[in-house]
């Protein structure tokens, strides 16, 4: 009986376990994680912060899901070391697990910029349910929060706090919101809509120091402005959790290096999710992690699958507004495009073409046709004959699949 161990219970690790079990009905599968909660969706953490849902609504797989698949989950057990010669894994609590095939899916952590005062009480990042609980508790006494960074999860968290009656100010280093997902016109429309909701903004601004004696009292910007606040939430992106991988000597760059089978340079050790770098790309998005988990699981169980990359795409809600962004959004305005914009209804739809091929999109406020558009981008569909009709009201997006 083959022994499988997966370190990490996010989407990559959980998907890998599911695929292993589909191929190997008898093997022993252990998932080990430093988190105290079963597999959950980070996308709903802002709702948790807003006290609109409780933990059980965020957890995606209940205990019976694991029991039905004979998968054992070890919660709250950080892994300290791996002995490759003995094929053993050690935890802080003294637990030892043996493996024949090992998957590292330890994910990522919130990046904290080098700002003075980040260690003050009242400064938070949002990555885990524990982070969300800490923010939720502290926010009970807060009146003003500063959000450093205009990332998706951070903006959503800010909106959750706004719904609790807290004043939210966004301080963003880039000159526009969501620079990875939005071009200038789209970001301007989003900003205007958020301003109408009550947000205030300082864009193109650099944070210098978080002020306060015993706790947060405000933020000093590089230009000398001082913004008053009693809470700071940092949303400045993520970095892979590389400590364990580096400790055992894995090759790393921005992430752990893997091949198309998601194998590391060590026999029987695989990598997936936010931890890895594949063909020079660090994805950090759910669809990529899910696909990588599938490929890694199949290969760990003796199959033969290849991961050939994922179109960079996000399908999400930003402050409650639907947004789909994928591929090349042509922020530099160098490619052919078709645009539909309705400033009164806060709708912005942009399709990007290169030599007649659909290569990217931004759908904000109206995501009709998103599934077909994403499929066309993924498959490098030539839409030359349809390009002038794509954003016309009533267009049948099923024509993209023919």
C-alpha positions, -999 to 999 in steps of 0.1 A, spaced: 0 0 0 15 33 -11 17 61 15 9 96 3 16 127 24 4 162 14 17 192 33 -10 220 30 -48 218 30 -56 246 5 -70 241 -30 -39 225 -44 -34 200 -16 -70 191 -13 -75 186 -51 -44 164 -52 -58 142 -24 -91 139 -43 -73 129 -75 -50 104 -57 -80 87 -42 -98 85 -76 -68 66 -90 -56 46 -59 -85 33 -38 -62 16 -13 -33 40 -6 -29 58 27 -35 96 23 -25 121 50 -29 158 48 -10 178 73 -14 216 79 -5 243 104 -40 257 101 -67 247 126 -95 246 100 -105 222 72 -103 233 36 -120 267 32 -125 295 7 -104 327 13 -127 346 -10 -154 347 17 -131 359 45 -143 395 40 -179 383 47 -166 367 79 -149 400 89 -182 418 83 -198 392 107 -222 382 79 -212 345 79 -197 322 104 -168 297 100 -190 267 90 -203 287 59 -167 292 47 -155 256 51 -159 238 18 -153 202 29 -169 189 61 -153 160 81 -176 135 64 -160 144 30 -126 132 43 -141 101 60 -159 90 28 -125 92 9 -105 77 37 -83 108 39 -67 117 73 -63 154 81 -38 165 108 -48 201 118 -26 225 137 6 206 131 34 227 115 60 206 97 95 213 110 117 190 88 117 162 62 143 133 62 145 122 26 166 92 33 141 78 58 112 93 40 99 108 72 81 141 80 84 157 115 61 182 132 65 206 161 44 183 183 66 153 176 44 136 151 62 115 125 47 105 91 62 82 66 57 87 29 63 71 -5 51 101 -24 51 137 -10 34 168 -21 45 202 -9 15 226 -11 23 250 17 9 280 -1 19 316 6 18 343 32 9 380 31 38 403 21 44 431 46 64 460 31 92 475 52 72 502 68 81 515 103 56 506 130 42 475 113 45 456 146 21 479 165 -12 465 179 -39 472 153 -19 463 122 -32 432 103 -28 412 72 -55 389 58 -47 354 47 -62 329 71 -94 324 91 -74 333 122 -63 366 106 -100 372 98 -110 365 134 -84 388 147 -95 416 124 -132 410 132 -125 412 170 -103 443 168 -128 461 144 -155 460 171 -138 491 187 -125 507 154 -139 538 137 -113 544 109 -92 519 90 -64 525 65 -60 498 38 -24 498 26 -25 482 -9 -53 480 -35 -54 442 -39 -86 423 -44 -89 405 -11 -79 437 7 -105 458 -10 -131 432 -2 -120 432 34 -122 469 35 -157 467 21 -166 442 48 -154 467 74 -172 495 57 -204 475 60 -198 475 98 -198 513 98 -161 518 97 -145 546 76 -121 531 50 -92 549 34 -71 531 7 -34 540 3 -20 525 -29 15 527 -42 4 523 -79 -15 551 -96 -46 530 -100 -65 502 -83 -60 466 -92 -31 471 -116 -30 434 -125 -67 431 -133 -77 466 -145 -65 491 -171 -68 528 -164 -104 534 -176 -117 504 -158 -98 513 -126 -111 549 -127 -147 536 -130 -142 513 -101 -126 541 -80 -155 564 -87 -181 537 -78 -162 530 -45 -160 567 -37 -198 569 -40 -199 540 -16 -179 560 9 -143 549 3 -115 576 1 -82 571 -18 -46 581 -18 -31 567 -51 5 568 -61 13 572 -24 40 556 -4 35 547 33 64 557 55 54 550 91 25 537 111 21 561 140 9 555 175 23 548 210 5 518 225 -16 511 193 -23 524 158 -32 561 156 -24 569 120 -2 566 90 26 590 78 29 592 40 62 599 23 49 633 12 43 643 48 6 638 50 -6 621 82 -38 601 79 -57 594 111 -68 558 119 -71 533 147 -65 502 125 -44 493 95 -49 464 71 -20 456 48 -29 441 14 3 441 -6 4 407 -22 17 374 -12 50 355 -11 55 317 -12 61 298 21 96 287 11 112 280 45 106 242 46 115 238 9 148 257 14 156 238 45 156 205 26 176 219 -3 149 223 -30 157 246 -59 139 279 -55 136 312 -74 104 331 -68 89 298 -58 99 261 -57 110 250 -92 90 222 -108 87 205 -142 56 199 -162 48 169 -141 51 191 -111 81 172 -98 108 189 -79 144 179 -84 141 153 -56 126 119 -64 89 114 -53 86 150 -40 61 172 -59 50 208 -56 17 226 -64 -2 258 -56 12 292 -45 44 276 -34 57 268 -69 72 285 -99 64 268 -132 81 278 -165 92 310 -148 57 320 -137 43 323 -102 5 323 -105 -10 328 -71 -45 323 -84 -71 296 -75 -76 281 -111 -39 275 -114 -36 259 -80 -66 237 -86 -52 224 -119 -18 219 -104 -33 199 -76 -51 177 -101 -19 171 -122 3 164 -91 -23 140 -77 -26 120 -109 12 117 -112 17 108 -76 -7 79 -80 12 66 -110 -6 84 -138 9 106 -165 -4 142 -167 13 174 -177 7 209 -165 12 233 -194 2 266 -177 -29 285 -169 -43 317 -185 -39 344 -158 -76 350 -149 -96 362 -120 -134 358 -116 -144 375 -84 -163 403 -67 -147 436 -59 -167 455 -32 -197 434 -43 -193 441 -80 -187 413 -105 -153 413 -122 -137 390 -147 -102 397 -158 -81 374 -179 -51 372 -202 -35 403 -217 -56 432 -205 -35 456 -227 -30 482 -200 -5 499 -222 -30 503 -251 -8 486 -277 -32 460 -291 -65 460 -309 -95 462 -286 -133 464 -285 -147 484 -255 -182 490 -241 -185 515 -213 -215 528 -194 -205 552 -167 -240 557 -153 -244 519 -147 -207 514 -138 -202 489 -166 -169 484 -184 -163 456 -209 -131 453 -229 -119 425 -252 -83 425 -264 -73 410 -298 -39 402 -313 -39 392 -350 -76 384 -347 -71 361 -317 -89 369 -285 -61 372 -259 -76 391 -230 -106 407 -214 -119 429 -186 -156 425 -177 -167 448 -149 -202 452 -137 -216 430 -164 -200 396 -169 -224 382 -194 -206 358 -218 -177 353 -193 -176 315 -196 -174 315 -234 -150 345 -235 -126 328 -210 -128 295 -230 -120 314 -262 -90 331 -246 -78 298 -232 -80 282 -266 -66 311 -286 -98 315 -306 -96 335 -338 -126 359 -336 -117 382 -366 -150 376 -383 -170 383 -351 -149 411 -334 -173 440 -343 -203 421 -329 -189 407 -297 -200 436 -274 -232 444 -293 -263 439 -271 -279 405 -276 -248 388 -291 -250 351 -287 -217 341 -270 -223 305 -279 -210 315 -313 -175 316 -298 -177 279 -292 -185 269 -328 
